[in-house]
Amino acid sequence: MSSDQWYSNRSQVFWTCKALLDGRTISHMTETREVRGWRLGAIVHRLKSEYG
């Protein structure tokens, strides 16, 4: 898998990064409601493994 390929689109990844950097408590339901995202756990896992 290339490093720029995500299971969720870039706006969902951006939303996740911004929410975490802002210190928000987020959940799958929050992501679904705000950006119609899915696989929040996969996004968080990838961010942690690739960017620490």
C-alpha positions as CSV (number, residue, x, y, z in Angstrom):
1,M,0.0,0.0,0.0
2,S,1.4,3.4,-0.9
3,S,2.0,5.9,1.9
4,D,-0.6,8.3,0.5
5,Q,-3.4,5.7,0.3
6,W,-6.0,5.8,3.1
7,Y,-9.0,3.7,3.9
8,S,-10.9,6.9,4.6
9,N,-10.7,10.0,2.5
10,R,-8.3,12.9,3.2
11,S,-11.0,15.1,4.8
12,Q,-11.7,12.4,7.4
13,V,-8.0,11.9,8.1
14,F,-7.6,15.7,8.4
15,W,-10.6,15.9,10.8
16,T,-9.1,13.1,12.9
17,C,-5.7,14.8,13.1
18,K,-7.2,18.2,13.9
19,A,-9.6,16.8,16.6
20,L,-6.8,15.0,18.3
21,L,-4.4,17.9,18.2
22,D,-7.2,20.1,19.6
23,G,-7.5,17.8,22.5
24,R,-11.0,16.6,21.7
25,T,-12.4,13.3,22.9
26,I,-13.7,11.7,19.7
27,S,-15.5,8.5,18.9
28,H,-16.7,6.6,15.9
29,M,-20.1,8.2,16.3
30,T,-18.6,11.7,16.5
31,E,-16.7,11.1,13.2
32,T,-19.7,9.6,11.5
33,R,-21.8,12.6,12.6
34,E,-19.3,15.3,11.7
35,V,-17.6,14.0,8.5
36,R,-19.5,10.8,7.6
37,G,-16.3,8.9,8.3
38,W,-15.7,5.3,9.1
39,R,-12.9,3.2,10.4
40,L,-11.7,5.7,13.0
41,G,-9.7,3.1,14.7
42,A,-7.8,2.4,11.5
43,I,-7.0,6.0,11.0
44,V,-5.8,6.4,14.6
45,H,-3.7,3.2,14.2
46,R,-2.1,4.4,11.0
47,L,-1.4,7.9,12.4
48,K,0.3,6.3,15.5
49,S,2.4,3.8,13.5
50,E,3.5,6.2,10.8
51,Y,3.8,9.5,12.6
52,G,4.1,8.5,16.3
